Amino acid sequence: MKVELIRSNGFGRRERVVIDDLPVMIGSDPSSGVRVNDRRVSRLHCLLAEYEGRLLVRDLNSKHGTFVNGARVKEVPLMPGDRLTVGKSNFIVSPVNGAAKLPSAGGEKTLFVVGESG
C-alpha cells in the first residue's frame, strides 16, 4: 500500500512524504519514517500500518495521545475525511487519484493523507 502525507508546519512550509511500505512510525525520534518536531510528540508516538487492506493508526502509549476526529484513540482504521492529530500536526485523509487504493463497503477507495499544523 502506498500512502502520501502532506504536512504544513503552520509557517507556510509544506512537506510531502510518499510512503511505499507500511508500517511506518510517526514520532520525534530521528529514525521515525515521519518525523514531527514538537515537544508534545513522543519519540515513538504512533504507527501507520496496513491490516486486511485498511490503513490503521495505532497509538504507541504516547504521553499526549493520538487523536482521530478529535477523539483520543488507541487503534482505529483511517477513512477518507478523517483527521489524524499528533501533537500540533493534523493529517487529513482525503480521496484523490493516484494514491493508495483501499477496499471499503462500497468497493475500492483511493486515499491521500494530507497534513496541516494548527
Secondary structure, DSSP 4 states (H G I P E B T S, - for coil): --EEEEEE-SSS-EEEEEE-SS-EEEESSTT-SEE---TTS-TT-EEEEEETTEEEEEE-S-SS-EEETTEEESEEE--TT-EEEETTEEEEEE--TTSEEEEETTEEEEEEEEEEE-
